[in-house]
């Protein structure tokens, strides 16, 4: 079986640790492999570990009483869930599911707390991450409450374009997940999302280079379409 790598060195908040600290975390970790669609944590489960993605992708999602799913976070390599459990006992508020075959590292709460007590720079980085996630959560709430689907899509494309590549006719971006997952994240259906993408292209704001590549032709126009 292929060896699952240790996650500690790939997590931004742990990169400031000396080699001995990384080794300590590595010894405390447990490694698990999840198949696509497999449940990592269910809503209501106690969170007793920091769940870190080594390879693959996890989706953290809520399911409504009608069965509709809403992805609230997508975690890729080096990203993690369970940081609130480092400070107080908490239960998982949604389902954590493998979006593809995924390797994870599980770090016991006690091991991370020990690191935080002895390395204040790691604690500061963790607070920064928590603040960024709070801001992102507030933005998501605002988007769902104040913007229609077309505006939410335009805003999402602008966020992805921030990490895109400048090309002669605009900004080229690679959509990191299938469009169906983007649709769930934006609270709509794949069919509705496809219509909105076509409408943005017809307005000359974007161009789809291929199934997962988009060129933003008019960033300012796209910003206006997002309601900005």
N, C-alpha and C positions, 0 to 999 in steps of 0.2 A: 504494500500500500504506500502511496506517496505520502511523504512526511508533511504534516501541517506545520507551517512556520510559527514561531512565537510572534505575538502581536505587539509586545511592549514597545519595541523600537520604532514601530510604525505609527504609534499614537502620538499626535502632536504634543499633548500635555506631558508625556513622559520623555520626550527627546532631550530635556534638560537634565535628566538623571545621569549620574556617573555609572560606569559599567557595573559596579557592585549593586546599585539600586535596580538596574535593568535585570541583572541576574536574579535578584531576590524576587522580583515580580514574575520572571520566567519560571522559577521553581514553584510558585504558588498557583500558576495557571493550570487550568484543565482545557483540553482541546476537544472540540466536537465537530462533526461533519453533518450537515443537514441537506437533504435532497430538496429540490425545488418543490414548493408548496408545503413543506413540513413545518409544523408549528414549533417555534422555539420557546415562546412564552405565551400563555393564554391570559385573556383579561381576567383579573382577580388573583393571579398567581403572585406570591410574594417574590420580590426581587432581592436576591441574596448575592448576586455577582454583578460586576461590571461586564457587560456583554460586548466584546470587541470583534469587529469583522476582520479576518485575515485575508480571505479571498471571497469573491462573490458579492451578494447584495441581500440585505434584509429590508423588508417593509414593515413599518409600524402603522397599524391601521385600526380604525374604529368601524364597527358594524352596527347599523341602525336596526331598530325593531322590524323594519320592512325588509331587511337583508341587504341593503345597499352598503357598500364598503367605501370608506374614505381614507386614503393614505395620507397620514400626517407627517411622516418622516421616512426617507429612504436612506439607508446606511450602506456606504461602500467601504472598501478597505481602509483601515485606520480609524474609522468612525465607531462610535460606541453608544450604548444605551444603558441606563441604570445609574447615572451619576447622582440622582436625588437620593437613591438608597444608600449612598455613602454617608449621608448626614442623619437620616431618620428612616425607620422601617416604613416601606411603602409597598403597595401592590401595583401590578401592571394594570394600567388603565385601558389598554387595548390589546390586540393580538400582535405578536412579533412573528413574522412568517418569512421563510426563505423565498426570495423572489427568483432565485436560481440556485443551483448547487452551490453551497456556501460553507466555508470553514470559519469557525469562530473560536475565540479564546475566552474562557470564563475566569475572571479574576475575583477571588473572594473579597467581600467588603472589608474584612479585617486587614488583609494585605495592603489594600489601597489606603485605608485609614492610617496604617503604620507609616507608609511612604509620605502621606500628606503631613503628618506630625513632624517628620524629620527633614522634609524638604519644602520650605515655604514657597519656593519658586514654582513648584508643581501645583501647590494650592492656589496660587495667584492665577496660573494658567487655567485651572479648572473653573475658577470664578468667571474668568473672561469667556470661556466656552458657554457657561450657563447663561451669561448675559446675552451672548449672541443668539442662543437658542430661544430665549425669552422674546427677543426682538423679532426673530423669524416667526415665532408662534403668533405674536400680535399682528404681524403683517398678514399671515394666513387668515386670521379671523377677520381682519379688515377687508381683505380681498373677497372672501366668501359673502360677507354681509353687504358690501357697498358696490361691488363690481359685477357686471353680467359676465357670461362665459367668454365672450369675445374680448372683453377688457382683461379678464384674468389670464387668458392665453397670451395676449400681447405683453402683459407684465411678466409672465413666466419666460417668454422669449427674450425679453430685455435682460432678465437676470442671467439667463444662460449666455447671452451675448457678451456679458461682462468678462467672461473667460474665453471668448472666441478669438479667432484669428483674423487680422485685417487682410482683406483681399481687394483687388482693384475696384470692384463694384459694391463693396460693403464689408460686413462682418460675417465670417463663416463660423457656424457653431455646429457641434455634433451633439445631437440629443442623446443623453446618457442612458435613457431607459426607453422601452417601447412606448409608442404613443398611447396605447391603451392604459398604461400606468399613469401617464401624464393626465389623461382624461379623468381617471379616478381621483387623482390628487386635486384636480381643479373642480371636482364636484359635478361632472357631466358625463356624457357617454362618448365612446369613440366616434360614433357617427356624427354627433353634434360637433365634436372637436375637429373632425375632418372638414366639415362645412365651414367652420370658422377659419381654418388654415387656408382653404381655397379662397375665401373672401379677402383675407389679408393679402394673398398673392395677386388677386385681381385688382386690388387697390395699389399695387406696385410697392408694397411695404416689405415683402419678403419674396424669396424664391426658394423652392425646394430643389436642391441639387440631386438628392436621392432620398430614399425612404427615411433615413435618419439624419440627413444633413440639411441645414437651412442656412440661407444667406440673407441677413438682414440688410435690405437695400436702402432703407430710409429710417434710421434710428429715431430721429425726431418725430417723424410721422407715426412710428410705432408707439412712441411715448405718448403722443396725443391719443392714439387709439386705446391705450391703457387707461386713459382718464387722467394722465399726469399733466 
